[in-house]
Amino acid sequence: MSSQSVARRSDRTLRVNPPTRRRGRAWRWGVVLVVVVALHWIAAQWVERHRDAAQPLDAEHAPVQVALLKPARVEQTPASAAPRPHSATHASNARPRTEHVLTATRQDATQTARAAVEAASAAASAPEAAATPAAASNAGEGVKAAQASPGVKFSVPPSGDLQYDTFYNGVRNQPGTIHWTSDGQTYEMIVSVPLPFVGTFSYSSHGHVDAFGIAPDQYIEKRGHRAEDVTIFNRTAKQIAFTRTPATLALPDGAQDRFSMVMQLASLVRGDPGAYKPGVTREFYVADNDSGEIWPIETVGDETLRIPGGFVDARHFMRLPRHEGDRRRIDVWLAPSLGWLPARLLQTEPNGTQVELVWRGKLAAADSSGNTDNASDTATDDSATQPAPPSASPQPDNAPEKP
């Protein structure tokens, strides 16, 4: 009797448990499926939100080089030669500003001017010149023609303290900053980029403005907790020295460090935006913390960047490969509404790692007359070569901020 009861219970258990187990497995797989779908949805939302944050221009889309520009000598011109704001109301409200406009003059134009001046002096001092007004008139016309010779303009960006969102492989980190100040004769620049786990990367450059534009005297690079690396530009000895290596390099005219190069480019573009069309490439000699080489910087074209709170127009520049197999890449976007200061910087390492800065300044809406009531967190350019777009124009600071 008991054995039959046990057999019936075992048979009942066999008939009941398999469906129960199957239902349990189905429930667990359902939970797993829901979790996987949720994770995929979250990942899709993250990619959609950050896909513009770390996407440099594809190499195959780089424009064909149409012009190669070399470093050129520059001459300082009077501040009165700088363009003034068109709006009388805006001009009355703007604070007085010293314009730092430099003009790169061709060598043949300089010689022509000197020859014309000498001819005018000779014509004025010679007795026969007084009896021949035509000679003096021709000499005067020669002087005017020489003074009107075209040149490549160069204008130092206004001082400002710019805030940036920083990204490491597309992931937002703590904000970074670029402190830039210049009085037209000297400059100072400090870039601060916080990175996860390794600490803050800081780069500082200070120097002066000489006959070839921005001229760094010292460049200091500090990566996280590592010791500083210093690069010294000895203008007297015409040498570049490093603390990282005992080697020295010859100091060519127009030499830059890694970050003064950005401001040199900004000054050139700010001086003559129309000269930098897609495909135009300018060469810079750039010294790092232990070496120096030529950087070919090519104009990609005008683009609209997505920034926190809206969009801003900028011109895209890209460093071309310096040698065969060079996979490290640098992209710079300069915005006219920021006085051609950088709105976005992106460095891509050979292993694909990307470090990026995106300007996070406030945008202002235009009124019915097209004027803007702008934010005060960055410096602007009251006499920029091109007017700022009404949809993205920062307000002038009350005074330049010193880094």
Phi and psi in degrees as a GROMACS rama.xvg file:
@    title "Ramachandran Plot"
@    xaxis  label "Phi"
@    yaxis  label "Psi"
@TYPE xy
-66.9566  -36.4761  SER-2
-66.9975  -36.291  SER-3
-67.2887  -38.2948  GLN-4
-63.6273  -43.0421  SER-5
-62.6111  -41.1532  VAL-6
-64.0739  -40.4276  ALA-7
-65.981  -40.0025  ARG-8
-64.7216  -40.5957  ARG-9
-63.4963  -40.9586  SER-10
-65.6525  -39.5154  ASP-11
-64.5501  -39.745  ARG-12
-63.4271  -41.2609  THR-13
-64.5387  -34.3107  LEU-14
-77.3635  -26.5948  ARG-15
-92.3492  -43.2478  VAL-16
-64.6767  -42.7975  ASN-17
-55.6231  -47.6317  PRO-18
-60.9849  -37.7031  PRO-19
-62.4763  -43.998  THR-20
-63.5546  -39.6085  ARG-21
-64.5607  -39.4383  ARG-22
-65.7523  -37.5491  ARG-23
-64.1815  -43.0935  GLY-24
-64.414  -42.6072  ARG-25
-60.7719  -39.8  ALA-26
-64.3731  -42.4525  TRP-27
-64.7514  -42.5609  ARG-28
-65.2996  -33.3781  TRP-29
-63.5411  -42.0212  GLY-30
-62.6249  -44.7586  VAL-31
-59.811  -42.4815  VAL-32
-62.088  -43.6101  LEU-33
-62.2967  -43.3829  VAL-34
-62.3241  -44.6541  VAL-35
-61.4423  -45.2737  VAL-36
-61.4759  -41.8743  VAL-37
-63.26  -43.0897  ALA-38
-63.8121  -41.1325  LEU-39
-63.2464  -37.9346  HIS-40
-66.1433  -43.2732  TRP-41
-62.1801  -43.5327  ILE-42
-63.1148  -40.0609  ALA-43
-63.999  -40.9109  ALA-44
-64.466  -40.6557  GLN-45
-63.9981  -44.4792  TRP-46
-62.8546  -41.6898  VAL-47
-62.8284  -37.378  GLU-48
-75.9309  -30.029  ARG-49
-114.983  9.57949  HIS-50
-67.5653  -24.5986  ARG-51
-85.2063  -7.91905  ASP-52
-77.6255  -30.2818  ALA-53
-139.617  52.7897  ALA-54
-125.35  93.2203  GLN-55
-71.6368  167.018  PRO-56
-64.9968  135.333  LEU-57
-63.4301  145.088  ASP-58
-60.4879  -35.0032  ALA-59
-71.8496  -12.4775  GLU-60
-93.1828  -0.752306  HIS-61
-64.453  136.57  ALA-62
-70.4502  158.817  PRO-63
-77.1577  136.269  VAL-64
-65.2291  128.324  GLN-65
-114.311  -15.3499  VAL-66
-158.384  143.912  ALA-67
-119.869  118.93  LEU-68
-105.386  136.828  LEU-69
-106.34  161.958  LYS-70
-58.8982  139.682  PRO-71
-131.78  152.829  ALA-72
-68.8456  145.958  ARG-73
-123.8  152.19  VAL-74
-125.58  139.25  GLU-75
-80.9411  136.575  GLN-76
-112.039  158.703  THR-77
-59.6085  149.747  PRO-78
-63.0922  -26.5798  ALA-79
-65.8421  -17.3787  SER-80
-76.7532  -12.5961  ALA-81
-73.2887  145.2  ALA-82
-67.1689  148.262  PRO-83
-106.656  161.077  ARG-84
-61.2439  146.991  PRO-85
-78.6118  -30.872  HIS-86
-86.2639  125.409  SER-87
-66.6359  -37.0231  ALA-88
-64.6037  -44.3404  THR-89
-64.8266  -38.0223  HIS-90
-67.2644  -35.8647  ALA-91
-71.9227  -29.7083  SER-92
-84.2926  -24.2774  ASN-93
-72.8961  144.215  ALA-94
-74.0047  151.672  ARG-95
-59.8149  139.825  PRO-96
-139.542  134.962  ARG-97
-83.3673  123.168  THR-98
-87.1767  135.973  GLU-99
-110.892  85.169  HIS-100
-111.492  124.962  VAL-101
-119.029  149.076  LEU-102
-124.262  125.072  THR-103
-82.4735  120.439  ALA-104
-107.991  134.96  THR-105
-66.5667  148.749  ARG-106
-63.1949  -40.5724  GLN-107
-67.0401  -31.7661  ASP-108
-67.2943  -39.5715  ALA-109
-62.2497  -44.7231  THR-110
-64.5056  -38.3825  GLN-111
-63.541  -41.4051  THR-112
-63.508  -43.8893  ALA-113
-62.4708  -42.488  ARG-114
-64.8633  -38.6152  ALA-115
-66.302  -40.7777  ALA-116
-63.9358  -43.5899  VAL-117
-62.1057  -39.7415  GLU-118
-64.5442  -39.4273  ALA-119
-66.199  -39.3818  ALA-120
-65.1724  -42.8156  SER-121
-64.5108  -39.1468  ALA-122
-67.6011  -34.3486  ALA-123
-75.8603  -30.6226  ALA-124
-90.2782  -24.7881  SER-125
-74.7536  139.587  ALA-126
-61.4027  -37.7998  PRO-127
-70.8385  -20.714  GLU-128
-67.4627  -34.7314  ALA-129
-64.3833  -31.5824  ALA-130
-84.7646  -6.42821  ALA-131
-125.209  83.4448  THR-132
-59.736  -27.4507  PRO-133
-63.6306  -34.9235  ALA-134
-64.5364  -45.6042  ALA-135
-64.7883  -37.586  ALA-136
-63.5089  -43.1542  SER-137
-63.6074  -39.4171  ASN-138
-64.4232  -42.2555  ALA-139
-62.6242  -39.5535  GLY-140
-64.4667  -35.2302  GLU-141
-64.1625  -40.1035  GLY-142
-63.3563  -45.0642  VAL-143
-63.398  -40.5839  LYS-144
-64.7544  -39.2025  ALA-145
-66.2161  -40.4849  ALA-146
-67.5812  -26.5219  GLN-147
-89.0924  5.60221  ALA-148
-60.434  135.423  SER-149
-69.377  154.201  PRO-150
-150.861  167.475  GLY-151
-86.8677  117.743  VAL-152
-76.6269  155.026  LYS-153
-145.009  121.366  PHE-154
-133.939  118.981  SER-155
-68.4328  131.488  VAL-156
-62.6817  155.786  PRO-157
-69.1611  154.577  PRO-158
-65.8668  147.868  SER-159
-170.852  163.207  GLY-160
-122.511  102.602  ASP-161
-103.412  137.044  LEU-162
-103.107  141.681  GLN-163
-134.189  143.501  TYR-164
-77.7495  135.414  ASP-165
-111.364  144.602  THR-166
-131.663  138.512  PHE-167
-120.562  110.156  TYR-168
53.6663  40.0301  ASN-169
85.5457  -6.64272  GLY-170
-96.1232  125.827  VAL-171
-70.1297  136.075  ARG-172
-117.713  -162.664  ASN-173
-66.4399  153.218  GLN-174
-62.4423  148.621  PRO-175
-112.797  170.768  GLY-176
-139.604  152.015  THR-177
-125.114  114.73  ILE-178
-98.4913  122.342  HIS-179
-133.596  128.828  TRP-180
-142.912  141.349  THR-181
-156.178  141.598  SER-182
-108.132  14.2433  ASP-183
90.5913  -16.5995  GLY-184
-114.284  -37.0239  GLN-185
-129.447  167.041  THR-186
-150.259  161.821  TYR-187
-148.549  137.729  GLU-188
-140.216  131.002  MET-189
-132.117  124.356  ILE-190
-113.243  128.999  VAL-191
-125.793  123.048  SER-192
-130.385  106.312  VAL-193
-76.4015  134.455  PRO-194
-125.769  144.815  LEU-195
-66.6639  141.926  PRO-196
72.6924  -29.9194  PHE-197
-105.644  -9.72911  VAL-198
97.036  -166.565  GLY-199
-89.5569  132.724  THR-200
-94.5213  125.852  PHE-201
-127.345  140.594  SER-202
-133.743  125.66  TYR-203
-128.325  141.039  SER-204
-139.13  132.338  SER-205
-142.091  151.478  HIS-206
179.381  -143.744  GLY-207
-140.532  -177.271  HIS-208
-112.46  121.668  VAL-209
-120.134  -160.569  ASP-210
-67.7238  -11.8922  ALA-211
-115.266  13.5574  PHE-212
102.927  -140.52  GLY-213
-62.8524  128.232  ILE-214
-130.963  96.4237  ALA-215
-67.5536  141.727  PRO-216
-99.9305  -33.5667  ASP-217
-151.549  138.089  GLN-218
-127.001  127.163  TYR-219
-121.172  129.055  ILE-220
-123.739  126.931  GLU-221
-131.459  117.14  LYS-222
-106.824  104.608  ARG-223
60.9889  -127.708  GLY-224
-92.613  3.86486  HIS-225
-73.5511  161.179  ARG-226
-68.6261  158.301  ALA-227
-69.3671  144.48  GLU-228
-111.737  127.288  ASP-229
-117.552  134.45  VAL-230
-116.053  127.141  THR-231
-113.482  127.682  ILE-232
-100.898  99.0981  PHE-233
-87.5652  99.7932  ASN-234
-71.0145  -29.0462  ARG-235
-70.6985  -47.3979  THR-236
-86.4347  -5.39901  ALA-237
55.2267  47.8944  LYS-238
-133.866  150.043  GLN-239
-110.392  122.56  ILE-240
-116.247  156.044  ALA-241
-131.576  149.949  PHE-242
-86.6749  -17.7076  THR-243
-81.038  -23.8822  ARG-244
-146.93  147.95  THR-245
-75.0225  -8.01388  PRO-246
-68.6073  150.232  ALA-247
-125.839  158.273  THR-248
-126.786  154.25  LEU-249
-68.247  141.452  ALA-250
-97.6106  103.68  LEU-251
-79.3806  159.571  PRO-252
-64.041  139.144  ASP-253
80.1802  9.57441  GLY-254
-64.6805  145.224  ALA-255
-129.718  165.211  GLN-256
-99.6629  -177.691  ASP-257
-60.5945  -31.3064  ARG-258
-107.285  -28.7481  PHE-259
-63.8858  -25.6873  SER-260
-58.1339  -37.8496  MET-261
-63.1172  -42.1042  VAL-262
-73.9738  -32.1437  MET-263
-62.9854  -44.3192  GLN-264
-63.2694  -44.2403  LEU-265
-60.9097  -39.3487  ALA-266
-66.1031  -39.8885  SER-267
-66.967  -44.9428  LEU-268
-68.6116  -40.7432  VAL-269
-61.7064  -36.6428  ARG-270
-69.3827  -36.2478  GLY-271
-150.326  77.8879  ASP-272
-59.8562  -33.3031  PRO-273
-66.7796  -18.3264  GLY-274
-77.8261  -15.3537  ALA-275
-107.398  79.7017  TYR-276
-96.9507  162.876  LYS-277
-52.5388  130.143  PRO-278
98.5348  -17.1484  GLY-279
-72.8832  128.518  VAL-280
-120.443  133.149  THR-281
-118.441  136.618  ARG-282
-94.0893  138.989  GLU-283
-128.593  137.084  PHE-284
-87.9604  119.56  TYR-285
-120.906  127.148  VAL-286
-98.7236  131.43  ALA-287
-94.447  -150.088  ASP-288
-91.5049  0.423227  ASN-289
-154.545  5.04962  ASP-290
-161.529  177.02  SER-291
-148.232  148.905  GLY-292
-161.895  169.472  GLU-293
-82.59  129.59  ILE-294
-107.298  115.253  TRP-295
-86.8926  116.727  PRO-296
-107.612  117.989  ILE-297
-105.957  141.334  GLU-298
-78.8573  121.379  THR-299
-87.6947  -46.6766  VAL-300
146.212  177.693  GLY-301
-82.0323  137.068  ASP-302
-139.919  160.872  GLU-303
-106.968  120.643  THR-304
-97.0392  141.56  LEU-305
-87.059  122.956  ARG-306
-126.533  167.162  ILE-307
-56.9884  119.572  PRO-308
96.5267  -3.59962  GLY-309
159.632  -143.647  GLY-310
-134.896  156.318  PHE-311
-143.766  140.462  VAL-312
-81.9562  140.332  ASP-313
-152.547  159.787  ALA-314
-105.387  129.662  ARG-315
-93.7661  130.035  HIS-316
-124.207  145.671  PHE-317
-137.001  136.598  MET-318
-79.4958  123.295  ARG-319
-73.9005  160.199  LEU-320
-55.2264  133.315  PRO-321
-81.6425  -21.1714  ARG-322
-159.793  168.116  HIS-323
-64.1841  131.889  GLU-324
88.9613  -0.320767  GLY-325
-72.7093  113.524  ASP-326
-109.369  -3.57762  ARG-327
-79.48  135.024  ARG-328
-134.764  144.762  ARG-329
-129.7  128.626  ILE-330
-121.445  137.144  ASP-331
-130.505  133.908  VAL-332
-117.156  119.182  TRP-333
-104.54  132.356  LEU-334
-107.944  125.74  ALA-335
-61.9512  -30.661  PRO-336
-70.9634  -11.9071  SER-337
-105.1  19.4217  LEU-338
70.0671  26.5841  GLY-339
67.733  22.6322  TRP-340
-77.3189  160.517  LEU-341
-69.3367  132.134  PRO-342
-97.1795  -21.1475  ALA-343
-154.829  138.559  ARG-344
-130.396  136.165  LEU-345
-141.697  124.158  LEU-346
-116.286  127.335  GLN-347
-112.552  121.271  THR-348
-81.9546  162.089  GLU-349
-56.8316  -29.5774  PRO-350
-86.0254  5.34567  ASN-351
95.4457  -8.6491  GLY-352
-63.6648  136.263  THR-353
-124.223  133.547  GLN-354
-120.138  128.041  VAL-355
-137.647  145.604  GLU-356
-123.386  131.405  LEU-357
-127.025  125.102  VAL-358
-57.4881  135.638  TRP-359
-121.435  29.5682  ARG-360
-70.835  166.498  GLY-361
-83.5337  147.255  LYS-362
-103.176  155.841  LEU-363
-125.959  144.522  ALA-364
-87.4686  145.903  ALA-365
-83.5322  145.248  ALA-366
-85.7221  -171.15  ASP-367
-64.6383  -25.2556  SER-368
-90.6133  -1.84395  SER-369
91.7146  -1.66099  GLY-370
-81.2998  160.467  ASN-371
-123.919  146.877  THR-372
-106.106  98.8476  ASP-373
-95.1163  165.864  ASN-374
-73.6657  165.613  ALA-375
-116.142  24.2645  SER-376
-96.3472  -2.38569  ASP-377
-141.31  160.487  THR-378
-82.0958  151.965  ALA-379
-123.249  -175.488  THR-380
-121.519  105.021  ASP-381
-71.8353  -19.3601  ASP-382
-130.158  37.8514  SER-383
-61.8682  153.455  ALA-384
-63.7934  -31.1385  THR-385
-121.123  144.463  GLN-386
-66.7521  146.712  PRO-387
-73.3416  144.504  ALA-388
-60.9891  136.385  PRO-389
-64.488  -17.7302  PRO-390
-89.0323  -11.6726  SER-391
-151.379  82.1232  ALA-392
-140.088  113.279  SER-393
-75.0664  152.54  PRO-394
-81.2517  147.833  GLN-395
-62.6223  145.3  PRO-396
-73.7815  158.1  ASP-397
-68.0605  -29.5953  ASN-398
-160.194  150.13  ALA-399
-61.0504  139.766  PRO-400
-94.5228  132.791  GLU-401
-90.6118  129.65  LYS-402
